[in-house]
Amino acid sequence: MAFWRSLAFSAIILSLFIHGALCFYLPGVAPQDFQKGDPLQVKVNKLTSTKTQLPYTYYSLPYCPPEKIVDSAENLGEVLRGDRIENSRYVFKMREPQMCNIVCKLKLDAKTAKEFKEKIDDEYRVNMILDNLPLVVPIKRVDPDSTVYQLGFHVGLKGQYSGSKEEKYFIHNHLAFTVKYHRDTLTESARIVGFEVKPFSVKHEYEGNWDDKTRLTTCDPHAKHTVVNSNSPQEVEENKEIIFTYDVEFQESDVKWASRWDAYLLMSDDQIHWFSIVNSLMIVLFLSGMVAMIMLRTLYRDISKYNELETQEEAQEETGWKLVHGDVFRPPNNSDLLCVYVGTGVQFFGMILVTMMFAVLGFLSPSNRGGLMTAMLLLWVFMGIFAGYASARLYKMFKGGEWKKIALKTAILFPAIVSAIFFVLNALIWGQKSSGAVPFGTMFALIFLWFGISVPLVFVGAYVGFKKPAIESPVKTNKIPRQIPEQAWYMNPIFSILIGGILPFGAVFIELFFILTSIWLNQFYYIFGFLFLVFAILIVTCAEITIVLCYFQLCSEDYLWWWRSYLTSGSSALYLFLYATFYFFTKLEITKLVSGLLYFGYMLIASYAFFVVTGTIGFYACFWFTRLIYSSVKID
């Protein structure tokens, strides 16, 4: 079911893109009007922790369950994120405040007390949803007009009684909800624009025996006695009774429905992003200056000089890049593998570009949970046709004849490596009984997307690409390879490749910090405008650094540029992984082995994908450059 919902989602996106690119929200996230007294059903989502990165379902803890737990329909992206949205016993009535509503009474045994303590130790947060808005805890900043919002509330906290050094565990068992709404003065209907909570730990007391009519002495709506602090907190210990209660307050708001996500997505550090853009632009300007100097001054002079050579003696004395014209288009070692990686890079590049365009236009709003991941997966699958086309075109240029073999390798190699890592990580998550583990049904849907859609599309693209005439080299290739002279130390392949990756990484590393924060610290990332600019700068940087180093390489009479052009810009992935390692030790508080393995496993996949994309950009830039310069000179 998740798979078919995902296909429907992609069809909706495509139709929206064609018919009305100015819309901000998807049809599935249309506003809902509520009249006074209408029931409001609060749904519960996963428990999350930045310390473990392992989500769990809400009812994995012994919270008060409804009579029947009903799962909400989740799309492919939600399932992969570990979202498990279920109904709850928290039911409100629109614009009707409630005080001290009792949810249930729970008596802890040794097992349940241990479960609560473990989740409190790992700083787990409870996530809830009302009218598609996530529950937030407002936190006032030093500036009185400034408020930040944290997603979800902590299960509980650790503390000590005054005069005691013994650390105790306390649970948040009283929730003071605030529902903000925007009212239509004409129809008196209202739309929900905010969902906040203040959690408290309260040791509730009551008189007599417990039944449905029991009134609490610590929280009594009749006596107007409500919970305002946690001065008498509820301990988590074996045989302790915990009574779960909640208040609901309704506040009218000037915020309109279309702007209700602004508070969640408000970025207080726009200046840092602009600094990131300026920093990246300075790198681009520096490289553009170098490329312009090479193209306009050096190359123009070289080509003019080469074309004016008349005597045989002058021709024999020629030096520099023209000397290797008979070897520069000689197929490289492991040319099949290069074709596969270039095709995969084209597939990734197309996926990122189209996803970014949808995101910038607002189609992948956070209000559509899992939408971004679903869109990326489906676009990856459908971009297989371009992967097959690109790899087959290059393969035919290298005089290859078995296009089916290259198509199969292109369709299998990268997804197989990623799947192997993913299955190992998924097994670790299963072992922890986390909701982040991908169910077998979803696993089957992923395999179907791969073998049922992506692989055939790669073959279609490869067939079309191989049927086209082969790309002709501007110069003929000699039968006998030329000997490469001894190179200077700074032209050593490893050294120049590692140097080439620094500038592309430098263009994106500030934005990378915010992306890692949004992924691993459970925050929203929605500044796709900035990201699109940074991506454009990354493309230019990868292309320019590869062209510059490729030119220096050819000038030193080293014609083995095919793989080096790919690896030069692709080496930025190494710096990305090193930065992710630095981020792990400086910004995250992960202590568990499984959580650490998850982090490095997923960052390895991300770095591998980054290598493929940046390497392909660099390769095509160098390919275009070499064809341009060798077609500009007269070769006898």
N, C-alpha and C positions, 0 to 999 in steps of 0.2 A: 504493500500500500504506500509506503514512504516513497518508493521509486516512482509510482505513477503520479503521486502528488507533486514530486519534484519536476516531472515532465510537464505537468499542467502549469506549474509555477514558471518554467522557462517559456512556455507558450504565452503566458500572460505578459511576461517581461517584453518579449519580442513584439507582441501586438501593441503594447503601450508605447514602445520605442517608435513604432511606425505611426501610430495615430495621434499621440499627444505627448511629446517629450517635455512639456512644461509642467505636467502633473508632478506633485512631490510625493504623494503616498500611493501605495498600491491599492487596488480595489478591495482586497481582503482586509484592509486596515481602515475601513470607512468609519466615520464618526457614528456613535450610538447615542441617541437621545433617551434620557430617563425622566419620567414624571415623578413627582413626590410620592414616596411609598413603594416605588418599584424595587424588587429584590436585587441586590448586588452580590454576586457570588465571587468570593476571593479564592483564587487558585494558588496552590503551592508548587514551587519549582524545586530544583535540586539544592542541596546544602553544598556550599563552596568554601574552600580554604586556599589562601595564597601560600600557606606553609606546606601543604601536601600536594596541591594541584589535582586532587582526586575528588570528583563530585560524588555525592550520594543522594539517593532519593530521600524526600522529606520523611517518609514513613519508615525509613531504615532506623530512625530513632523512635522510641515509643510515644510519639505525640498522639493527641486525641484523633483517631480516624473517624471519618463519617461512616454511616451504616454500610455504604458500598463505595469503594474507591474506584473512581472512573478516570481513566487516562484520557488526556486531550490528544487530538491528532497532532503528530509532530512531523515536520518535513525532514528531508534527509540531513540538512545542515544542523537542525536542532538535535537530532539523534547523535550525530558525530560530536557535537559540543557537550553531550552528556545531559541535555535538558530532559527532564521527566516532569511534565506538567499534569497535576492531578487536582481533584476537587478537595474541599476542606470543610470544616465545621464553622468557619467564619463566614456568616451571611449577614449583610447589612440591609437596611431599607433606606432608599435615597432620601437625603435631607431630613432623616429622623435620628437624632443623636441617641446613643445608648451608653449607659454606665454600668460597669461591673457585671457584664454578661459572663456567666460561667460556661466554660467550654466543656470541661470534664475534670474529674479527680483521678489522680494516678498514684498508686503506691509502688515505690521503687523496691525491686529486689536486687540482689548482688549484681546480676547481669545487666539490668537496665541502668543502674547507677554507674557501672563501669563504662557503658556505652556513652552516656552523657558526659562523664568526666573526660573520656578520650577526645570527644568532639570539642569540648571546652579547651582542653590542652592544645589542640591543633587549630584553635581560633576559627572554627567553622561558623559560617554565616547562613541564616535562613533567608531564602528568597521567596517572595510572594508576588502575585500579579493580580491587578484589578483593572478590568477594561483594557487589557494589553499594556498597562503601565506597570513597570517594576516598582516594588516597594523600596523606599529609600529612608535613610536616617539623616535628618538635617543636622549639620554641625556648624555652629557659628564660628566665623573667623574673628581675628582681632578687629578688623574693620567691621563696625556694627551693621553695615548694609550688605555685607558679603556673607553668603552661606554656601557651603560645599555639601554635596550629597554623597553618602556612601550607600552602595547597593546592599540591601539586606541588613539584618541585625544579627549580632552575635548570639549564639546558642546560650551562652552564659559567660561568666567571668570568674577569675580567681582573686581571692583577697583574704584579708585577715581581720578578725575582730579586734577592736581597740584593746590594747593591753595584752594581746596574744601574738605569738610568733608563728603559730601553726597556720599553714595555708589551707584554706577551705575552697570548695567549688560551689558557686551559686548559679542558679538557672534563671533566665529571663522568662518568667511565667505570666507576667501581666503586660499586655501590649496596648498602648494608647495610640489608636489610629487617627489620622487626620485625612479626610477625603476632601480635596479641593475641587470645586466645580465652577463652571461658567454658565450663567443662566441667560436664557433667551427671554427678554422682557415681554415679547409679544405672545409666545406660546407657553411660557412658564416651564418649558422643558429645560433640562440642564445636561451638560456634557462634563464628564470627569476630566480634569486637567492636572491632577496631582494626587499622589498616594504616599503618605509619610507615616512614620511610626516612631514612638519613643518607647523603648523597652524598659521594663522595671523588673526587679527581683523582689518579690513580696511573700513573706510567710503568712499566708491567709489563715484566718481563724474563724470558727463558727461554733454555734451553741447547739447542743442536742445531737441527735443522730443525723447522718447524712441521707437526704432524699432529694427528690426533684424540687421541693419547695424550700430547701435550706437557704437561709440568708447569711451572708458573711458579715462578720463584725469589723473586718479590716477594710471592707469595700462595700458600702451599702448605698444604692441609689436613692432609697427612700429617705435616708438621713443625710443625703447630699455629701456623703463621706467617700471621697475617691482617692485613688493612689496618685501621689505627686512626687514620691521619692522612693529610694531603696534602702531606707534606714533600718528596716527589719527584713533582711533578705532571706530567700528560700534556699536552704542548703541542699546539696545533692549528696545524699547518703542512703545506705541500705535501710529499708523499713520506714523511710520518711514519706509523708504524704505531700504531693504537689497538686495544687488546684490552679488550673489554667483559666485566666480571665482576660477580658479585653473591654476597652472603651472605644467608642466611635464618635468623632466630632466632624461636623461638616462646615467647611469654610467657603464662602463665595470668593471667587477670584476674577481679576480683570484679564487674566491670561486666556487667550482664545485657544480652541482645540488644536488648530493647525500649529500653534507655537508651544504646545505643552511639553515637547521634548527638549526645548531650548535649555531648560535648567539642567537637564542631564548632560547635554552636549556642550555646555558653556566652557570654552577654553579660556583660562585666565592667563595663558602664556603664549598668546599670539606673537608677541615680540620675538620669542625664541624661534618660532617657525620662520618668521621673516629673516631672522639672523641666519637660519639654516639655508634659506633660499639665496640670500646674498653671498654666503660662504661658498655655496655650490656654483653660483654664477661667476664668482671670481676665478674658480678653478677652470670653468668653461672658457672664460675670456682668455686666460693664460694659454690654455691648450689651443684655442682658436687662433691666437696670435702665432703660435708655433706652426700650426698647420698652414696658415696663410703664408707665412714666411717660406715654408718648404714649397708650397704649390706655386706661389707667384714669383719668388726670387730664385731659389735653388733649382727647382724643376724647370722653370722657364729657361734659365741659363743652360742647364744640362741638355735639355731637348734641342735648343738652338745649336749648341756646340756639337752634339751628336749628328744632327742633320746636316751640318756644314762640313763634316769630315769627308775629304775627297780622296786623298792619297791612301794607298795601301798601308804606308808606314804609320800615318796618323790613326788609321783604323786599328792597327795592331797595338797602338799605345793607349787605346781607350781604357778607362778605369771606371770604377763605380758600378751602379746598378745595371747599366746597359750590358756589361760583360756577361751577366748571368741570364741573358734573354733566352738562351737555348735550354735552360733548365728550370726557369722560374715557374712554368706551368706543368712540370713533371708531377704525376700523381704521387702523393705522400705515402709513407708507410702506414699501414692500418687505415687505408682510405675508406673502407666499408664502415669502420667505427666512426670516423669523422662524419660521414654522410648521416649516420644514425643520430649522432649528437646534434648536428645542425638541424635536422628535421624536428627533433624533440624541442630544440630551442625555439624554432618557428612556432610550434604548437603552444609552448608556454607564453611566448611573446604575444600571440594573438589572444590567448585567454586573459592575460593581464591587461592588455589594451582595451578590450571590449568591457571587461569587468570594471575597469577604472572609469570608462565613459558612462556606464550605467550608474556607478556610484556618484560621480560628479553631478549627474542630472538628478540625483536624489531618489532613484528607484530602489537602492539597497539601504534604505533607512533602518536604523536599529529597531524601529517599531515592528519590522518584519524579521523576527528572530530566526536565525539560521539562513536567512535569505542570501547573505554574502557567500557563505560556504557552498550552498546549493548551486548558486549561479556559477561559481568558479569550477565546481566539479562538472557541471553540464557543459560549460563552455570548453573545458579541457577535452571532454569527450568529442564534441562536435568539431573542434579545431584539428582533430586527427587527420582530416582530409588535407590540410595544408602541410602537416608533418610529412605525410606520404609524398606529396607533390615535391616539396623542397629536397627531401633526401633522394628521390628518384632522379631529379634533374641533375644534382651534383654527381650521383652515381654514374649516370650516362656520360657525363663529361669526363669522368675517370675511366671511360671505356669499359664499364661494367655491363654485363649482359643478363644477369639473373635478378630482374627487378622484384620478383616475388620474395626472394631471400632478403633483400634489403628492406622491403616493406614489413616483413615479419619481424625483423630485428628492431625496426623503428617502433613498431606497435608494442613490442614486448619488453625491451631492455630497461628503459627508465621506470615504467610502472612496476616491473618485477622487483627491481631493487628497492623501490619505495614500499611496495607491498610487504616484502620480507621484513623490513624494519618495523612497519606498521603492525604486522601480525605478532611480532615479538613483544612490542609495547602493549598491544591489546591483551596478550596473554598475561602480562604483568598486572594490568588493570583488572582483568577477570580475577586474578589471584587475590586482589584486595577487595573484591565484591563491590566495586565502584560502579555507579551508573554511567561512568565515562566509557565503559567497555561497550564496543559496538555489537549489537545483537546479531544472531545468525541470519535473520531475515534481511537486515540492512547489509550485512556482509555479502549475501547473495545478490542484492540489488547492485552493489558496487562491482561485483564480478561480472554481472550481466552488462552493466554500463561499459565495462572494459572490453569484454570479448564479444558482446552482442552488438555494440554500436561503434566503439572507438576503433577496434581492429579492422572491421569491414571498411570504415571510412578511410583509414590509412591506406588500405589496398586500393580503394577507388582513386585516392589522390595520387598514389604511386603509379597506377596504370595511366592516368592522364599525363602525369609528368614524364613518364618514360616514352610515351607516344610522341611527345614534342621533339623537334630536332635538337640534337645535342648542342650545348653551349660551345661555340668555337673559340679557341685561344687566339689572341691577336698576333702571337708569334709561334713559329714552329719549335717543337721540342727536339733537341739532339738525341741521337740514339745512345751515345755514351755519356754518362753523367760527368759533370765537371768536378774537379777536386776543390773542396772548400778550403781556402787558406786559413792559417791559424788566426784565431780571433783574439781581440783585446779582452782583458779580464771583464770589463764592463759590458761586453757583448755576449758573455756567457749565458746560454739559454735560461738556466735556473734564475740567475741574478736579474736578467731583464724581465722575465715573466713575473717575478715577485715585485719588482719595482712598478710594473705596469698595473698591478691591481690596487695600488695605494690610492691613486687619484679617484677612480670610480667609487671606491669605498668612502673616501673623504667627502664625496658629493652627497652621500646619503646617510652618513652615520648619525647625524643629529635627529633626523626623522625616524631613524631606526630605533632610537631610544624610546620614542613615544609609541611606536608599534609594539615593541616588546612589553612596555608598561601596560598597554591595553590588553595584550594577550595573557600575560602572566600575573598581573595585579588586578584582574577583573574590572577593568574600566572600559568605557566606551571610546572607540576611535571613529571619529566621523569628520575628519578634516581632509577629505579626499581631494579638495581643490589644491591644497598644499602638496599632497602626495602625487597628484598628476604632474605638477610642475617639477617636483623632484625626479619623477620617473623620466620626464622629457630631458632633464639635465643629465641623468644617468646615461641615457641613450647617446647623447652628444659626447659625453666624457669618454665612454667606452670606445666609441668610434674614433675619436681624435687621438687618444693615447695609443691605440693600436696602429693607426696610420703613421704616427710619428716614429714609433719603435720599429715598425715594419720597414719604413724608409731607411732608417739607420742600418738595419740588418741587411737590406739589399745593397746598400752602399759599401758595406764591408764584404761584399761578394758571397754572402750566405743566402742561398735560395730556398732553404727549408722553412718557408714561412707559413705553410698551411696550418699545422698544429699549433705553431707558436702564436699565431694571431688569435686562435681560439683560447689558448691558455693565458695569454697576456691579460685580457680583460676579465677572463673567467677566474683568475687568481684572486679577484676581489672577494670571492666567496670564502676564501681562507681567512681573510681579515674579518669578515662577517662572523664566522664561527668563533674566532678568537675574541671578538667583542662580546658575543653572546656568553662566552665563558667568563669574561670580566664582569658582565652584568649579573651573572648568576652569583658570583662571590661577593659583589658589592651592594646589590639592590634587593636580592631575594633572601628569605629566611628559611629556605628548604633544608631540612636536616635528614629526612628519610631517604634511604637508598633508592627505593622504587621511584619516588618523586624526582630525585636527581636524574635517574636513568630516563624517565619520561621527558624531562626538560631537554637533556642532551640528545635524545633520540629524535624529538621533533625539530630541534634546531639543526640537527644534521640533515634532515630531510629538506628544511628550508634553505640551508646553505647549498645543498646539492642542486636544488631548483634554481637558486640565484646564479650558480656556476654555469648552468646550462643556458640561461637567458643572456647573461652578460657575455659569455663566450661566443654565442651565436651573433650577437650585435657586433662584437669585435671582428669576427670572421668575415661577415658580409661587408663591413667597412673596408677591410684590407683587400678583400676580393675585388671590390669595385675600384679601389685605388690602384692595384697592380694592373688590372685590365686597362685602366685609363692611361697610365704612364707608358705602358708598353705598346699601346695602340697609337701613341703620339709620336713615336720615333720611327725613322726609316731603317728597316733591317734588311740587309742584303740577303 
